[in-house]
Amino acid sequence: MKKNAFLVLFILLIIAKANAQNYLIGSSYQAMTKEFWGGRFSNMSLGFKFSPSITFNSLDASKDFKNMSSGSAQLRMTVGPIADFYFAEKYAFSTGLWYTVKGLSYNVYNGFYDSQVFVQKPLTSDEIKASSAEFNLQYLQVPLTIKMFSGQVIPDMPMFIQFGGTLDVKIAEKAINPVKNALVHYRDRVDANSSIYGFGSANLLLGIGFEKPFGQGTDALFFGLQYQRGLGEINRGNAFDNLATKTGQLVIDFGIKF
């Protein structure tokens, strides 16, 4: 009996020691994990935005394109996730990945179809002389911006100012009504297999907005206004050397952070 009792006690001591070691290891791991993730990402907030936008374009045209001007503004949209990394109480680095559609519009005047390009290759029976040209350009935008917050303007609704830029990568180029699109007609005669616009661009971004916190943590609704201005022309070279198009956007921001 004594031998059995000692054996049972010995086994219980081993189990207790093992549990103590597991507890210490587990506590150390939790502390290390909290320090690693919490220390680096506790000041990060994620979100998603859905933002209607008014897009417009300006151009510098000469030679074959001298009978063109920029057209009317277009209503399009921007959607995608955002991420704010707070490196100080009132400052954050803000980025994300946005799917953005930009609408471009051109007016075409008498004389455009009198150029040597169309004299050598007249319109076919399937094509119609156009008085305009419109396109939808689809981009993935990566914003690289700074946000500065202030809680002094409206109580319980911090205001923020945002500035920086975006890097845009074109993922699609769609001509609207290509049968009656002056730039498509021109492109088909000089380089039918080429794109009219380049693969990417960069923009200046300036914005202002407000956040309305709710619940716990970083949960908030936000809304604001952004202005984006293209920093360079987006037309491809070669056939479109004499047409320099720049874009702009006025974005009405709506979204949620969590």
C-alpha positions in Angstrom: 0.0 0.0 0.0 2.8 2.4 0.9 4.6 1.7 -2.3 1.4 2.3 -4.3 0.7 5.5 -2.4 4.3 6.8 -3.0 3.9 5.8 -6.7 0.6 7.7 -7.0 2.1 10.7 -5.2 5.2 10.6 -7.5 3.0 10.6 -10.6 0.9 13.5 -9.3 4.0 15.5 -8.6 5.2 14.9 -12.2 1.8 15.9 -13.6 1.7 19.1 -11.5 5.2 20.0 -12.5 4.4 19.5 -16.2 1.2 21.6 -15.9 3.2 24.4 -14.2 5.7 24.4 -17.0 3.0 24.4 -19.6 1.3 27.3 -17.9 4.6 29.3 -17.8 5.3 28.5 -21.4 1.7 29.4 -22.4 1.9 32.7 -20.4 5.2 33.6 -22.0 3.9 32.8 -25.5 0.8 34.9 -24.9 2.9 37.8 -23.6 5.2 37.5 -26.5 2.4 37.4 -29.0 0.6 40.3 -27.4 3.8 42.3 -27.5 4.5 41.4 -31.1 1.0 42.0 -32.5 -0.3 44.5 -30.1 2.9 46.6 -30.1 2.8 46.8 -33.9 -0.8 46.6 -34.9 -2.9 47.8 -32.0 -2.9 51.3 -33.5 -4.1 50.1 -36.9 -7.7 50.4 -38.1 -9.1 48.8 -41.3 -12.1 49.9 -43.2 -14.0 49.9 -46.5 -15.2 52.8 -48.6 -17.8 53.3 -51.4 -17.3 56.6 -53.0 -19.0 58.1 -56.0 -16.8 60.4 -58.0 -16.9 63.1 -60.6 -14.1 62.6 -63.1 -12.9 65.0 -65.7 -10.0 65.5 -68.1 -8.0 68.2 -69.6 -5.9 68.0 -72.8 -3.2 69.6 -74.8 -3.8 68.8 -78.4 -2.0 69.7 -81.6 -1.7 68.6 -85.3 -4.1 65.7 -86.0 -5.9 66.4 -82.7 -6.2 70.2 -82.8 -9.9 69.9 -83.5 -10.5 68.2 -80.1 -11.2 69.6 -76.6 -12.1 68.1 -73.2 -15.7 67.1 -72.8 -18.2 67.0 -69.9 -17.5 65.6 -66.5 -18.5 61.9 -65.8 -20.0 60.3 -62.8 -18.1 57.1 -61.8 -17.1 55.3 -58.6 -14.3 54.2 -56.3 -14.6 51.2 -53.9 -12.1 49.2 -51.8 -10.4 48.7 -48.4 -8.4 51.3 -46.5 -5.9 50.9 -43.7 -4.8 53.6 -41.2 -1.6 53.1 -39.3 -1.4 55.6 -36.3 2.2 56.5 -35.6 1.1 59.3 -33.2 -2.0 60.3 -31.4 -3.3 62.5 -34.1 -1.3 61.3 -37.2 -1.7 58.2 -39.3 -0.3 56.8 -42.5 -3.3 55.9 -44.7 -3.2 53.4 -47.6 -5.4 50.8 -49.2 -6.3 49.2 -52.5 -9.1 50.9 -54.5 -10.9 49.8 -57.6 -11.5 53.1 -59.5 -13.3 53.8 -62.7 -12.5 57.1 -64.5 -14.6 58.4 -67.3 -13.0 60.4 -70.0 -14.8 62.6 -72.6 -13.7 64.5 -75.6 -15.5 66.9 -78.0 -14.6 66.5 -81.7 -15.1 69.4 -84.1 -15.3 69.8 -87.9 -12.0 69.2 -89.5 -10.9 66.2 -87.4 -11.7 63.7 -90.2 -9.9 65.9 -92.8 -6.4 64.9 -91.6 -4.1 62.8 -93.8 -4.8 59.7 -91.7 -8.5 59.6 -92.8 -7.7 60.7 -96.3 -5.6 57.6 -96.8 -7.9 55.3 -94.9 -11.5 56.7 -95.0 -14.2 55.5 -92.6 -15.8 52.2 -93.5 -19.5 51.6 -94.0 -19.7 50.3 -90.4 -18.2 53.5 -88.9 -20.0 56.8 -88.3 -18.4 60.2 -88.1 -18.2 61.2 -84.4 -18.6 64.5 -82.6 -17.3 63.0 -79.4 -15.2 60.2 -77.9 -15.8 58.6 -74.4 -13.9 56.0 -72.4 -14.0 54.1 -69.2 -10.6 53.5 -67.7 -10.5 51.0 -64.8 -7.6 51.3 -62.3 -6.3 49.7 -59.1 -5.2 52.6 -56.9 -2.7 52.4 -54.1 -3.0 55.6 -51.9 0.1 56.7 -50.0 -1.1 59.5 -47.7 -0.9 61.1 -44.3 -4.0 61.9 -42.2 -4.0 64.6 -39.5 -6.8 64.5 -37.0 -8.4 67.2 -34.8 -11.2 66.9 -32.3 -11.7 70.6 -31.8 -14.0 71.4 -34.7 -17.1 69.3 -33.9 -17.3 67.5 -30.5 -17.2 63.7 -30.7 -16.6 63.8 -34.4 -12.9 64.2 -35.2 -12.0 66.0 -38.4 -9.1 64.9 -40.6 -7.1 66.4 -43.4 -5.5 64.0 -45.8 -2.7 64.6 -48.3 -0.3 62.6 -50.4 -0.7 60.7 -53.7 -1.9 57.6 -55.4 -0.2 55.1 -57.7 -2.6 53.9 -60.4 -2.3 50.7 -62.4 -4.7 50.4 -65.4 -6.5 47.0 -65.5 -9.0 47.8 -68.3 -9.6 50.3 -71.1 -13.1 50.4 -72.6 -14.3 52.7 -75.4 -17.9 53.7 -75.2 -19.7 53.2 -78.5 -16.6 52.3 -80.5 -18.4 52.5 -83.9 -19.0 56.2 -83.2 -15.8 57.1 -81.3 -13.3 59.5 -83.0 -10.2 58.3 -81.1 -11.0 54.6 -81.8 -11.4 55.5 -85.5 -7.9 57.2 -85.4 -6.3 54.4 -83.5 -7.6 51.8 -85.9 -5.9 53.5 -88.7 -2.5 54.1 -87.2 -2.0 51.1 -84.9 -5.1 48.9 -84.5 -3.7 46.6 -81.9 -2.4 49.3 -79.5 -4.0 50.9 -76.5 -4.9 54.6 -76.5 -3.8 55.0 -72.8 -0.7 53.9 -70.8 -0.6 51.2 -68.2 -0.5 53.6 -65.2 -0.3 57.0 -63.7 0.3 59.0 -60.5 -2.0 61.5 -58.8 -1.8 64.2 -56.1 -4.5 63.6 -53.4 -5.9 66.2 -51.1 -8.9 65.5 -48.8 -10.9 66.6 -45.8 -13.4 64.6 -43.8 -14.9 63.6 -40.5 -15.2 60.4 -38.5 -18.1 59.5 -36.2 -17.1 56.8 -33.7 -19.5 54.2 -32.4 -19.3 51.2 -30.3 -15.9 50.2 -28.9 -12.3 50.5 -30.3 -11.8 52.1 -33.6 -15.3 51.5 -35.1 -16.4 54.6 -36.9 -18.3 55.9 -39.9 -16.4 58.4 -42.0 -17.3 60.8 -44.8 -15.4 63.5 -46.7 -14.3 65.0 -49.9 -11.2 64.3 -52.0 -9.6 66.0 -54.9 -7.2 64.0 -57.1 -5.2 65.5 -59.8 -3.2 63.6 -62.4 0.5 64.4 -62.4 1.3 63.3 -65.9 -0.4 62.6 -69.3 -1.9 59.2 -69.7 -2.0 58.8 -73.5 0.5 56.3 -74.9 3.3 57.6 -77.2 3.8 57.0 -80.9 0.4 57.5 -82.4 -0.8 59.8 -79.7 2.3 62.0 -79.2 0.3 65.1 -80.0 -2.6 64.4 -77.6 -1.7 64.8 -73.9 -4.6 64.0 -71.6 -4.6 64.6 -67.8 -7.3 63.4 -65.4 -8.9 64.8 -62.3 -11.4 63.5 -59.8 -13.7 64.9 -57.1 -14.5 62.0 -54.8 -17.3 62.0 -52.2 -16.1 59.6 -49.6 -18.3 57.3 -47.5 -17.1 54.3 -45.5 -16.8 52.4 -42.3 -13.8 51.6 -40.1 -13.5 48.7 -37.7 
